[in-house]
Amino acid sequence: MPQISNENVTPSSAPLVEGVDYEIENGLFVLKRAYLLKRGECCGSGCRNCPYSPRGQKGSRQILSETGK
Protein backbone atom coordinates (compact mmCIF):
# COMPACT_ATOMS: atom_id res chain seq x y z
CA MET A 1 0.00 0.00 0.00
CA PRO A 2 1.39 3.44 -0.90
CA GLN A 3 2.37 5.80 1.86
CA ILE A 4 0.76 9.23 2.06
CA SER A 5 2.92 12.23 1.28
CA ASN A 6 2.04 15.90 1.65
CA GLU A 7 1.74 16.42 -2.12
CA ASN A 8 -1.12 13.86 -2.27
CA VAL A 9 -3.27 15.54 0.39
CA THR A 10 -5.48 18.44 -0.57
CA PRO A 11 -4.71 21.49 1.57
CA SER A 12 -7.52 22.33 3.96
CA SER A 13 -8.07 24.80 6.75
CA ALA A 14 -9.26 21.95 9.00
CA PRO A 15 -6.83 19.25 10.16
CA LEU A 16 -7.51 15.60 9.35
CA VAL A 17 -9.39 13.81 12.12
CA GLU A 18 -8.43 10.25 13.03
CA GLY A 19 -11.41 7.92 12.75
CA VAL A 20 -13.25 10.34 10.48
CA ASP A 21 -10.81 11.16 7.68
CA TYR A 22 -8.26 8.39 8.22
CA GLU A 23 -7.24 5.39 10.29
CA ILE A 24 -3.78 4.20 11.22
CA GLU A 25 -3.08 0.57 10.27
CA ASN A 26 0.32 -0.94 11.01
CA GLY A 27 1.76 2.55 11.39
CA LEU A 28 0.43 3.78 8.02
CA PHE A 29 -2.27 6.37 7.33
CA VAL A 30 -5.25 4.90 5.47
CA LEU A 31 -7.53 7.61 4.10
CA LYS A 32 -11.24 6.87 4.44
CA ARG A 33 -13.80 6.96 1.64
CA ALA A 34 -15.48 10.12 2.98
CA TYR A 35 -12.22 12.09 2.89
CA LEU A 36 -11.32 10.82 -0.57
CA LEU A 37 -14.75 11.89 -1.85
CA LYS A 38 -14.11 15.41 -0.51
CA ARG A 39 -11.02 15.58 -2.74
CA GLY A 40 -13.25 15.37 -5.81
CA GLU A 41 -11.03 13.12 -7.93
CA CYS A 42 -8.57 10.23 -7.75
CA CYS A 43 -5.02 11.18 -6.75
CA GLY A 44 -3.55 8.15 -8.55
CA SER A 45 -1.82 6.75 -5.47
CA GLY A 46 -3.82 3.51 -5.36
CA CYS A 47 -5.57 4.27 -2.07
CA ARG A 48 -7.24 1.22 -0.51
CA ASN A 49 -10.55 3.05 -0.08
CA CYS A 50 -10.51 4.90 -3.41
CA PRO A 51 -14.13 5.68 -4.32
CA TYR A 52 -13.36 6.50 -7.97
CA SER A 53 -13.46 4.40 -11.10
CA PRO A 54 -11.16 3.28 -12.50
CA ARG A 55 -9.27 2.95 -9.22
CA GLY A 56 -5.78 4.36 -9.14
CA GLN A 57 -6.20 6.43 -12.31
CA LYS A 58 -5.26 9.99 -11.45
CA GLY A 59 -8.00 12.47 -12.25
CA SER A 60 -10.86 9.96 -12.50
CA ARG A 61 -14.11 11.34 -11.07
CA GLN A 62 -16.69 8.61 -11.61
CA ILE A 63 -17.82 7.51 -8.16
CA LEU A 64 -18.13 3.81 -7.34
CA SER A 65 -20.96 2.59 -5.15
CA GLU A 66 -19.97 1.78 -1.57
CA THR A 67 -19.81 -1.91 -2.52
CA GLY A 68 -17.13 -1.08 -5.10
CA LYS A 69 -19.26 -1.75 -8.18
mmCIF file of the N, C-alpha and C atoms, coordinates in Angstrom:
data_MODEL
# 
_entry.id   MODEL 
# 
loop_
_atom_site.group_PDB 
_atom_site.id 
_atom_site.type_symbol 
_atom_site.label_atom_id 
_atom_site.label_alt_id 
_atom_site.label_comp_id 
_atom_site.label_asym_id 
_atom_site.label_entity_id 
_atom_site.label_seq_id 
_atom_site.pdbx_PDB_ins_code 
_atom_site.Cartn_x 
_atom_site.Cartn_y 
_atom_site.Cartn_z 
_atom_site.occupancy 
_atom_site.B_iso_or_equiv 
_atom_site.pdbx_formal_charge 
_atom_site.auth_seq_id 
_atom_site.auth_comp_id 
_atom_site.auth_asym_id 
_atom_site.auth_atom_id 
_atom_site.pdbx_PDB_model_num 
ATOM 1   N N  . MET A 1 1  ? 0.844   -1.172 0.000   1.00 0.00 ? 1  MET A N  1 
ATOM 2   C CA . MET A 1 1  ? 0.000   0.000  0.000   1.00 0.00 ? 1  MET A CA 1 
ATOM 3   C C  . MET A 1 1  ? 0.894   1.240  0.000   1.00 0.00 ? 1  MET A C  1 
ATOM 4   N N  . PRO A 1 2  ? 0.574   2.246  -0.846  1.00 0.00 ? 2  PRO A N  1 
ATOM 5   C CA . PRO A 1 2  ? 1.392   3.440  -0.904  1.00 0.00 ? 2  PRO A CA 1 
ATOM 6   C C  . PRO A 1 2  ? 1.304   4.248  0.382   1.00 0.00 ? 2  PRO A C  1 
ATOM 7   N N  . GLN A 1 3  ? 2.371   4.921  0.708   1.00 0.00 ? 3  GLN A N  1 
ATOM 8   C CA . GLN A 1 3  ? 2.370   5.798  1.864   1.00 0.00 ? 3  GLN A CA 1 
ATOM 9   C C  . GLN A 1 3  ? 1.897   7.175  1.430   1.00 0.00 ? 3  GLN A C  1 
ATOM 10  N N  . ILE A 1 4  ? 1.295   7.904  2.345   1.00 0.00 ? 4  ILE A N  1 
ATOM 11  C CA . ILE A 1 4  ? 0.760   9.227  2.058   1.00 0.00 ? 4  ILE A CA 1 
ATOM 12  C C  . ILE A 1 4  ? 1.880   10.254 2.175   1.00 0.00 ? 4  ILE A C  1 
ATOM 13  N N  . SER A 1 5  ? 1.976   11.127 1.195   1.00 0.00 ? 5  SER A N  1 
ATOM 14  C CA . SER A 1 5  ? 2.917   12.231 1.276   1.00 0.00 ? 5  SER A CA 1 
ATOM 15  C C  . SER A 1 5  ? 2.130   13.531 1.222   1.00 0.00 ? 5  SER A C  1 
ATOM 16  N N  . ASN A 1 6  ? 2.730   14.620 1.616   1.00 0.00 ? 6  ASN A N  1 
ATOM 17  C CA . ASN A 1 6  ? 2.040   15.900 1.653   1.00 0.00 ? 6  ASN A CA 1 
ATOM 18  C C  . ASN A 1 6  ? 1.521   16.325 0.292   1.00 0.00 ? 6  ASN A C  1 
ATOM 19  N N  . GLU A 1 7  ? 2.204   15.977 -0.808  1.00 0.00 ? 7  GLU A N  1 
ATOM 20  C CA . GLU A 1 7  ? 1.740   16.418 -2.118  1.00 0.00 ? 7  GLU A CA 1 
ATOM 21  C C  . GLU A 1 7  ? 0.459   15.710 -2.546  1.00 0.00 ? 7  GLU A C  1 
ATOM 22  N N  . ASN A 1 8  ? 0.088   14.594 -1.915  1.00 0.00 ? 8  ASN A N  1 
ATOM 23  C CA . ASN A 1 8  ? -1.123  13.863 -2.267  1.00 0.00 ? 8  ASN A CA 1 
ATOM 24  C C  . ASN A 1 8  ? -2.340  14.313 -1.479  1.00 0.00 ? 8  ASN A C  1 
ATOM 25  N N  . VAL A 1 9  ? -2.163  15.134 -0.457  1.00 0.00 ? 9  VAL A N  1 
ATOM 26  C CA . VAL A 1 9  ? -3.272  15.539 0.390   1.00 0.00 ? 9  VAL A CA 1 
ATOM 27  C C  . VAL A 1 9  ? -3.678  16.958 0.032   1.00 0.00 ? 9  VAL A C  1 
ATOM 28  N N  . THR A 1 10 ? -4.966  17.129 -0.229  1.00 0.00 ? 10 THR A N  1 
ATOM 29  C CA . THR A 1 10 ? -5.483  18.441 -0.571  1.00 0.00 ? 10 THR A CA 1 
ATOM 30  C C  . THR A 1 10 ? -5.376  19.362 0.634   1.00 0.00 ? 10 THR A C  1 
ATOM 31  N N  . PRO A 1 11 ? -4.806  20.550 0.450   1.00 0.00 ? 11 PRO A N  1 
ATOM 32  C CA . PRO A 1 11 ? -4.714  21.492 1.565   1.00 0.00 ? 11 PRO A CA 1 
ATOM 33  C C  . PRO A 1 11 ? -6.108  21.854 2.079   1.00 0.00 ? 11 PRO A C  1 
ATOM 34  N N  . SER A 1 12 ? -6.239  21.997 3.354   1.00 0.00 ? 12 SER A N  1 
ATOM 35  C CA . SER A 1 12 ? -7.519  22.332 3.961   1.00 0.00 ? 12 SER A CA 1 
ATOM 36  C C  . SER A 1 12 ? -7.263  23.166 5.202   1.00 0.00 ? 12 SER A C  1 
ATOM 37  N N  . SER A 1 13 ? -8.233  23.995 5.541   1.00 0.00 ? 13 SER A N  1 
ATOM 38  C CA . SER A 1 13 ? -8.071  24.800 6.749   1.00 0.00 ? 13 SER A CA 1 
ATOM 39  C C  . SER A 1 13 ? -8.313  23.965 8.007   1.00 0.00 ? 13 SER A C  1 
ATOM 40  N N  . ALA A 1 14 ? -8.997  22.829 7.855   1.00 0.00 ? 14 ALA A N  1 
ATOM 41  C CA . ALA A 1 14 ? -9.259  21.951 8.996   1.00 0.00 ? 14 ALA A CA 1 
ATOM 42  C C  . ALA A 1 14 ? -8.294  20.775 8.972   1.00 0.00 ? 14 ALA A C  1 
ATOM 43  N N  . PRO A 1 15 ? -7.728  20.408 10.118  1.00 0.00 ? 15 PRO A N  1 
ATOM 44  C CA . PRO A 1 15 ? -6.832  19.247 10.163  1.00 0.00 ? 15 PRO A CA 1 
ATOM 45  C C  . PRO A 1 15 ? -7.606  17.950 9.946   1.00 0.00 ? 15 PRO A C  1 
ATOM 46  N N  . LEU A 1 16 ? -6.902  16.924 9.496   1.00 0.00 ? 16 LEU A N  1 
ATOM 47  C CA . LEU A 1 16 ? -7.514  15.604 9.351   1.00 0.00 ? 16 LEU A CA 1 
ATOM 48  C C  . LEU A 1 16 ? -7.834  15.052 10.734  1.00 0.00 ? 16 LEU A C  1 
ATOM 49  N N  . VAL A 1 17 ? -8.953  14.361 10.843  1.00 0.00 ? 17 VAL A N  1 
ATOM 50  C CA . VAL A 1 17 ? -9.391  13.810 12.118  1.00 0.00 ? 17 VAL A CA 1 
ATOM 51  C C  . VAL A 1 17 ? -9.318  12.286 12.057  1.00 0.00 ? 17 VAL A C  1 
ATOM 52  N N  . GLU A 1 18 ? -8.543  11.710 12.990  1.00 0.00 ? 18 GLU A N  1 
ATOM 53  C CA . GLU A 1 18 ? -8.430  10.249 13.034  1.00 0.00 ? 18 GLU A CA 1 
ATOM 54  C C  . GLU A 1 18 ? -9.794  9.633  13.316  1.00 0.00 ? 18 GLU A C  1 
ATOM 55  N N  . GLY A 1 19 ? -10.129 8.583  12.587  1.00 0.00 ? 19 GLY A N  1 
ATOM 56  C CA . GLY A 1 19 ? -11.406 7.916  12.746  1.00 0.00 ? 19 GLY A CA 1 
ATOM 57  C C  . GLY A 1 19 ? -12.492 8.482  11.853  1.00 0.00 ? 19 GLY A C  1 
ATOM 58  N N  . VAL A 1 20 ? -12.298 9.713  11.384  1.00 0.00 ? 20 VAL A N  1 
ATOM 59  C CA . VAL A 1 20 ? -13.252 10.344 10.477  1.00 0.00 ? 20 VAL A CA 1 
ATOM 60  C C  . VAL A 1 20 ? -12.661 10.401 9.072   1.00 0.00 ? 20 VAL A C  1 
ATOM 61  N N  . ASP A 1 21 ? -11.471 10.988 8.964   1.00 0.00 ? 21 ASP A N  1 
ATOM 62  C CA . ASP A 1 21 ? -10.806 11.159 7.675   1.00 0.00 ? 21 ASP A CA 1 
ATOM 63  C C  . ASP A 1 21 ? -9.815  10.039 7.367   1.00 0.00 ? 21 ASP A C  1 
ATOM 64  N N  . TYR A 1 22 ? -9.274  9.437  8.405   1.00 0.00 ? 22 TYR A N  1 
ATOM 65  C CA . TYR A 1 22 ? -8.261  8.391  8.217   1.00 0.00 ? 22 TYR A CA 1 
ATOM 66  C C  . TYR A 1 22 ? -8.219  7.466  9.415   1.00 0.00 ? 22 TYR A C  1 
ATOM 67  N N  . GLU A 1 23 ? -7.563  6.334  9.220   1.00 0.00 ? 23 GLU A N  1 
ATOM 68  C CA . GLU A 1 23 ? -7.244  5.393  10.293  1.00 0.00 ? 23 GLU A CA 1 
ATOM 69  C C  . GLU A 1 23 ? -5.768  5.074  10.180  1.00 0.00 ? 23 GLU A C  1 
ATOM 70  N N  . ILE A 1 24 ? -5.179  4.621  11.256  1.00 0.00 ? 24 ILE A N  1 
ATOM 71  C CA . ILE A 1 24 ? -3.783  4.195  11.223  1.00 0.00 ? 24 ILE A CA 1 
ATOM 72  C C  . ILE A 1 24 ? -3.765  2.678  11.329  1.00 0.00 ? 24 ILE A C  1 
ATOM 73  N N  . GLU A 1 25 ? -3.192  2.035  10.300  1.00 0.00 ? 25 GLU A N  1 
ATOM 74  C CA . GLU A 1 25 ? -3.078  0.575  10.271  1.00 0.00 ? 25 GLU A CA 1 
ATOM 75  C C  . GLU A 1 25 ? -1.614  0.210  10.101  1.00 0.00 ? 25 GLU A C  1 
ATOM 76  N N  . ASN A 1 26 ? -1.088  -0.521 11.042  1.00 0.00 ? 26 ASN A N  1 
ATOM 77  C CA . ASN A 1 26 ? 0.318   -0.938 11.007  1.00 0.00 ? 26 ASN A CA 1 
ATOM 78  C C  . ASN A 1 26 ? 1.250   0.249  10.817  1.00 0.00 ? 26 ASN A C  1 
ATOM 79  N N  . GLY A 1 27 ? 0.920   1.365  11.454  1.00 0.00 ? 27 GLY A N  1 
ATOM 80  C CA . GLY A 1 27 ? 1.756   2.551  11.391  1.00 0.00 ? 27 GLY A CA 1 
ATOM 81  C C  . GLY A 1 27 ? 1.583   3.392  10.129  1.00 0.00 ? 27 GLY A C  1 
ATOM 82  N N  . LEU A 1 28 ? 0.661   3.027  9.258   1.00 0.00 ? 28 LEU A N  1 
ATOM 83  C CA . LEU A 1 28 ? 0.426   3.776  8.016   1.00 0.00 ? 28 LEU A CA 1 
ATOM 84  C C  . LEU A 1 28 ? -0.931  4.463  8.053   1.00 0.00 ? 28 LEU A C  1 
ATOM 85  N N  . PHE A 1 29 ? -1.004  5.663  7.462   1.00 0.00 ? 29 PHE A N  1 
ATOM 86  C CA . PHE A 1 29 ? -2.266  6.370  7.335   1.00 0.00 ? 29 PHE A CA 1 
ATOM 87  C C  . PHE A 1 29 ? -3.070  5.735  6.207   1.00 0.00 ? 29 PHE A C  1 
ATOM 88  N N  . VAL A 1 30 ? -4.332  5.430  6.481   1.00 0.00 ? 30 VAL A N  1 
ATOM 89  C CA . VAL A 1 30 ? -5.249  4.904  5.469   1.00 0.00 ? 30 VAL A CA 1 
ATOM 90  C C  . VAL A 1 30 ? -6.404  5.894  5.388   1.00 0.00 ? 30 VAL A C  1 
ATOM 91  N N  . LEU A 1 31 ? -6.469  6.628  4.269   1.00 0.00 ? 31 LEU A N  1 
ATOM 92  C CA . LEU A 1 31 ? -7.532  7.608  4.099   1.00 0.00 ? 31 LEU A CA 1 
ATOM 93  C C  . LEU A 1 31 ? -8.861  6.902  3.912   1.00 0.00 ? 31 LEU A C  1 
ATOM 94  N N  . LYS A 1 32 ? -9.907  7.466  4.514   1.00 0.00 ? 32 LYS A N  1 
ATOM 95  C CA . LYS A 1 32 ? -11.239 6.871  4.444   1.00 0.00 ? 32 LYS A CA 1 
ATOM 96  C C  . LYS A 1 32 ? -11.993 7.397  3.224   1.00 0.00 ? 32 LYS A C  1 
ATOM 97  N N  . ARG A 1 33 ? -12.999 6.641  2.813   1.00 0.00 ? 33 ARG A N  1 
ATOM 98  C CA . ARG A 1 33 ? -13.800 6.961  1.637   1.00 0.00 ? 33 ARG A CA 1 
ATOM 99  C C  . ARG A 1 33 ? -14.351 8.392  1.698   1.00 0.00 ? 33 ARG A C  1 
ATOM 100 N N  . ALA A 1 34 ? -14.880 8.790  2.845   1.00 0.00 ? 34 ALA A N  1 
ATOM 101 C CA . ALA A 1 34 ? -15.481 10.123 2.977   1.00 0.00 ? 34 ALA A CA 1 
ATOM 102 C C  . ALA A 1 34 ? -14.463 11.221 2.667   1.00 0.00 ? 34 ALA A C  1 
ATOM 103 N N  . TYR A 1 35 ? -13.247 11.080 3.173   1.00 0.00 ? 35 TYR A N  1 
ATOM 104 C CA . TYR A 1 35 ? -12.218 12.091 2.893   1.00 0.00 ? 35 TYR A CA 1 
ATOM 105 C C  . TYR A 1 35 ? -11.853 12.088 1.409   1.00 0.00 ? 35 TYR A C  1 
ATOM 106 N N  . LEU A 1 36 ? -11.697 10.902 0.839   1.00 0.00 ? 36 LEU A N  1 
ATOM 107 C CA . LEU A 1 36 ? -11.323 10.820 -0.569  1.00 0.00 ? 36 LEU A CA 1 
ATOM 108 C C  . LEU A 1 36 ? -12.402 11.414 -1.461  1.00 0.00 ? 36 LEU A C  1 
ATOM 109 N N  . LEU A 1 37 ? -13.664 11.267 -1.088  1.00 0.00 ? 37 LEU A N  1 
ATOM 110 C CA . LEU A 1 37 ? -14.755 11.889 -1.851  1.00 0.00 ? 37 LEU A CA 1 
ATOM 111 C C  . LEU A 1 37 ? -14.668 13.412 -1.795  1.00 0.00 ? 37 LEU A C  1 
ATOM 112 N N  . LYS A 1 38 ? -14.253 13.960 -0.650  1.00 0.00 ? 38 LYS A N  1 
ATOM 113 C CA . LYS A 1 38 ? -14.106 15.414 -0.511  1.00 0.00 ? 38 LYS A CA 1 
ATOM 114 C C  . LYS A 1 38 ? -13.058 15.956 -1.472  1.00 0.00 ? 38 LYS A C  1 
ATOM 115 N N  . ARG A 1 39 ? -12.074 15.140 -1.819  1.00 0.00 ? 39 ARG A N  1 
ATOM 116 C CA . ARG A 1 39 ? -11.023 15.575 -2.744  1.00 0.00 ? 39 ARG A CA 1 
ATOM 117 C C  . ARG A 1 39 ? -11.575 15.874 -4.127  1.00 0.00 ? 39 ARG A C  1 
ATOM 118 N N  . GLY A 1 40 ? -12.606 15.104 -4.537  1.00 0.00 ? 40 GLY A N  1 
ATOM 119 C CA . GLY A 1 40 ? -13.253 15.370 -5.809  1.00 0.00 ? 40 GLY A CA 1 
ATOM 120 C C  . GLY A 1 40 ? -12.734 14.583 -7.004  1.00 0.00 ? 40 GLY A C  1 
ATOM 121 N N  . GLU A 1 41 ? -11.570 13.953 -6.857  1.00 0.00 ? 41 GLU A N  1 
ATOM 122 C CA . GLU A 1 41 ? -11.034 13.117 -7.931  1.00 0.00 ? 41 GLU A CA 1 
ATOM 123 C C  . GLU A 1 41 ? -9.925  12.223 -7.382  1.00 0.00 ? 41 GLU A C  1 
ATOM 124 N N  . CYS A 1 42 ? -9.611  11.182 -8.145  1.00 0.00 ? 42 CYS A N  1 
ATOM 125 C CA . CYS A 1 42 ? -8.566  10.234 -7.747  1.00 0.00 ? 42 CYS A CA 1 
ATOM 126 C C  . CYS A 1 42 ? -7.194  10.902 -7.795  1.00 0.00 ? 42 CYS A C  1 
ATOM 127 N N  . CYS A 1 43 ? -6.371  10.624 -6.795  1.00 0.00 ? 43 CYS A N  1 
ATOM 128 C CA . CYS A 1 43 ? -5.017  11.182 -6.753  1.00 0.00 ? 43 CYS A CA 1 
ATOM 129 C C  . CYS A 1 43 ? -4.010  10.292 -7.482  1.00 0.00 ? 43 CYS A C  1 
ATOM 130 N N  . GLY A 1 44 ? -4.428  9.061  -7.822  1.00 0.00 ? 44 GLY A N  1 
ATOM 131 C CA . GLY A 1 44 ? -3.549  8.151  -8.550  1.00 0.00 ? 44 GLY A CA 1 
ATOM 132 C C  . GLY A 1 44 ? -2.578  7.375  -7.687  1.00 0.00 ? 44 GLY A C  1 
ATOM 133 N N  . SER A 1 45 ? -2.743  7.432  -6.365  1.00 0.00 ? 45 SER A N  1 
ATOM 134 C CA . SER A 1 45 ? -1.816  6.748  -5.466  1.00 0.00 ? 45 SER A CA 1 
ATOM 135 C C  . SER A 1 45 ? -2.221  5.312  -5.147  1.00 0.00 ? 45 SER A C  1 
ATOM 136 N N  . GLY A 1 46 ? -3.375  4.873  -5.633  1.00 0.00 ? 46 GLY A N  1 
ATOM 137 C CA . GLY A 1 46 ? -3.825  3.511  -5.355  1.00 0.00 ? 46 GLY A CA 1 
ATOM 138 C C  . GLY A 1 46 ? -4.352  3.327  -3.948  1.00 0.00 ? 46 GLY A C  1 
ATOM 139 N N  . CYS A 1 47 ? -5.025  4.334  -3.430  1.00 0.00 ? 47 CYS A N  1 
ATOM 140 C CA . CYS A 1 47 ? -5.569  4.265  -2.071  1.00 0.00 ? 47 CYS A CA 1 
ATOM 141 C C  . CYS A 1 47 ? -6.511  3.078  -1.915  1.00 0.00 ? 47 CYS A C  1 
ATOM 142 N N  . ARG A 1 48 ? -6.418  2.399  -0.797  1.00 0.00 ? 48 ARG A N  1 
ATOM 143 C CA . ARG A 1 48 ? -7.239  1.223  -0.514  1.00 0.00 ? 48 ARG A CA 1 
ATOM 144 C C  . ARG A 1 48 ? -8.728  1.532  -0.601  1.00 0.00 ? 48 ARG A C  1 
ATOM 145 N N  . ASN A 1 49 ? -9.137  2.689  -0.128  1.00 0.00 ? 49 ASN A N  1 
ATOM 146 C CA . ASN A 1 49 ? -10.550 3.049  -0.080  1.00 0.00 ? 49 ASN A CA 1 
ATOM 147 C C  . ASN A 1 49 ? -10.955 3.990  -1.209  1.00 0.00 ? 49 ASN A C  1 
ATOM 148 N N  . CYS A 1 50 ? -10.213 4.001  -2.295  1.00 0.00 ? 50 CYS A N  1 
ATOM 149 C CA . CYS A 1 50 ? -10.505 4.904  -3.410  1.00 0.00 ? 50 CYS A CA 1 
ATOM 150 C C  . CYS A 1 50 ? -11.944 4.705  -3.890  1.00 0.00 ? 50 CYS A C  1 
ATOM 151 N N  . PRO A 1 51 ? -12.740 5.792  -3.905  1.00 0.00 ? 51 PRO A N  1 
ATOM 152 C CA . PRO A 1 51 ? -14.131 5.676  -4.325  1.00 0.00 ? 51 PRO A CA 1 
ATOM 153 C C  . PRO A 1 51 ? -14.342 5.940  -5.820  1.00 0.00 ? 51 PRO A C  1 
ATOM 154 N N  . TYR A 1 52 ? -13.253 6.122  -6.566  1.00 0.00 ? 52 TYR A N  1 
ATOM 155 C CA . TYR A 1 52 ? -13.362 6.504  -7.971  1.00 0.00 ? 52 TYR A CA 1 
ATOM 156 C C  . TYR A 1 52 ? -13.063 5.349  -8.911  1.00 0.00 ? 52 TYR A C  1 
ATOM 157 N N  . SER A 1 53 ? -13.662 5.428  -10.084 1.00 0.00 ? 53 SER A N  1 
ATOM 158 C CA . SER A 1 53 ? -13.464 4.400  -11.104 1.00 0.00 ? 53 SER A CA 1 
ATOM 159 C C  . SER A 1 53 ? -12.917 5.054  -12.367 1.00 0.00 ? 53 SER A C  1 
ATOM 160 N N  . PRO A 1 54 ? -11.890 4.461  -12.964 1.00 0.00 ? 54 PRO A N  1 
ATOM 161 C CA . PRO A 1 54 ? -11.165 3.278  -12.499 1.00 0.00 ? 54 PRO A CA 1 
ATOM 162 C C  . PRO A 1 54 ? -10.250 3.630  -11.328 1.00 0.00 ? 54 PRO A C  1 
ATOM 163 N N  . ARG A 1 55 ? -10.098 2.709  -10.418 1.00 0.00 ? 55 ARG A N  1 
ATOM 164 C CA . ARG A 1 55 ? -9.275  2.946  -9.224  1.00 0.00 ? 55 ARG A CA 1 
ATOM 165 C C  . ARG A 1 55 ? -7.821  3.152  -9.610  1.00 0.00 ? 55 ARG A C  1 
ATOM 166 N N  . GLY A 1 56 ? -7.207  4.102  -8.937  1.00 0.00 ? 56 GLY A N  1 
ATOM 167 C CA . GLY A 1 56 ? -5.782  4.357  -9.136  1.00 0.00 ? 56 GLY A CA 1 
ATOM 168 C C  . GLY A 1 56 ? -5.452  5.146  -10.385 1.00 0.00 ? 56 GLY A C  1 
ATOM 169 N N  . GLN A 1 57 ? -6.460  5.622  -11.108 1.00 0.00 ? 57 GLN A N  1 
ATOM 170 C CA . GLN A 1 57 ? -6.198  6.430  -12.306 1.00 0.00 ? 57 GLN A CA 1 
ATOM 171 C C  . GLN A 1 57 ? -6.364  7.889  -11.932 1.00 0.00 ? 57 GLN A C  1 
ATOM 172 N N  . LYS A 1 58 ? -5.251  8.591  -11.858 1.00 0.00 ? 58 LYS A N  1 
ATOM 173 C CA . LYS A 1 58 ? -5.257  9.992  -11.450 1.00 0.00 ? 58 LYS A CA 1 
ATOM 174 C C  . LYS A 1 58 ? -6.236  10.798 -12.287 1.00 0.00 ? 58 LYS A C  1 
ATOM 175 N N  . GLY A 1 59 ? -7.057  11.586 -11.596 1.00 0.00 ? 59 GLY A N  1 
ATOM 176 C CA . GLY A 1 59 ? -8.004  12.467 -12.248 1.00 0.00 ? 59 GLY A CA 1 
ATOM 177 C C  . GLY A 1 59 ? -9.378  11.865 -12.481 1.00 0.00 ? 59 GLY A C  1 
ATOM 178 N N  . SER A 1 60 ? -9.547  10.545 -12.280 1.00 0.00 ? 60 SER A N  1 
ATOM 179 C CA . SER A 1 60 ? -10.864 9.960  -12.501 1.00 0.00 ? 60 SER A CA 1 
ATOM 180 C C  . SER A 1 60 ? -11.846 10.507 -11.476 1.00 0.00 ? 60 SER A C  1 
ATOM 181 N N  . ARG A 1 61 ? -13.100 10.730 -11.922 1.00 0.00 ? 61 ARG A N  1 
ATOM 182 C CA . ARG A 1 61 ? -14.110 11.338 -11.071 1.00 0.00 ? 61 ARG A CA 1 
ATOM 183 C C  . ARG A 1 61 ? -15.387 10.530 -10.945 1.00 0.00 ? 61 ARG A C  1 
ATOM 184 N N  . GLN A 1 62 ? -15.501 9.450  -11.701 1.00 0.00 ? 62 GLN A N  1 
ATOM 185 C CA . GLN A 1 62 ? -16.690 8.614  -11.610 1.00 0.00 ? 62 GLN A CA 1 
ATOM 186 C C  . GLN A 1 62 ? -16.675 7.921  -10.252 1.00 0.00 ? 62 GLN A C  1 
ATOM 187 N N  . ILE A 1 63 ? -17.768 8.046  -9.515  1.00 0.00 ? 63 ILE A N  1 
ATOM 188 C CA . ILE A 1 63 ? -17.824 7.509  -8.157  1.00 0.00 ? 63 ILE A CA 1 
ATOM 189 C C  . ILE A 1 63 ? -18.403 6.091  -8.173  1.00 0.00 ? 63 ILE A C  1 
ATOM 190 N N  . LEU A 1 64 ? -17.670 5.184  -7.519  1.00 0.00 ? 64 LEU A N  1 
ATOM 191 C CA . LEU A 1 64 ? -18.134 3.807  -7.338  1.00 0.00 ? 64 LEU A CA 1 
ATOM 192 C C  . LEU A 1 64 ? -19.168 3.769  -6.226  1.00 0.00 ? 64 LEU A C  1 
ATOM 193 N N  . SER A 1 65 ? -20.054 2.781  -6.268  1.00 0.00 ? 65 SER A N  1 
ATOM 194 C CA . SER A 1 65 ? -20.958 2.585  -5.147  1.00 0.00 ? 65 SER A CA 1 
ATOM 195 C C  . SER A 1 65 ? -20.124 2.141  -3.950  1.00 0.00 ? 65 SER A C  1 
ATOM 196 N N  . GLU A 1 66 ? -20.711 2.167  -2.775  1.00 0.00 ? 66 GLU A N  1 
ATOM 197 C CA . GLU A 1 66 ? -19.968 1.776  -1.573  1.00 0.00 ? 66 GLU A CA 1 
ATOM 198 C C  . GLU A 1 66 ? -19.559 0.320  -1.598  1.00 0.00 ? 66 GLU A C  1 
ATOM 199 N N  . THR A 1 67 ? -20.187 -0.500 -2.419  1.00 0.00 ? 67 THR A N  1 
ATOM 200 C CA . THR A 1 67 ? -19.812 -1.910 -2.520  1.00 0.00 ? 67 THR A CA 1 
ATOM 201 C C  . THR A 1 67 ? -18.662 -2.100 -3.502  1.00 0.00 ? 67 THR A C  1 
ATOM 202 N N  . GLY A 1 68 ? -18.252 -1.004 -4.172  1.00 0.00 ? 68 GLY A N  1 
ATOM 203 C CA . GLY A 1 68 ? -17.131 -1.082 -5.100  1.00 0.00 ? 68 GLY A CA 1 
ATOM 204 C C  . GLY A 1 68 ? -17.510 -1.470 -6.509  1.00 0.00 ? 68 GLY A C  1 
ATOM 205 N N  . LYS A 1 69 ? -18.801 -1.400 -6.835  1.00 0.00 ? 69 LYS A N  1 
ATOM 206 C CA . LYS A 1 69 ? -19.262 -1.755 -8.178  1.00 0.00 ? 69 LYS A CA 1 
ATOM 207 C C  . LYS A 1 69 ? -19.826 -0.565 -8.910  1.00 0.00 ? 69 LYS A C  1 
# 
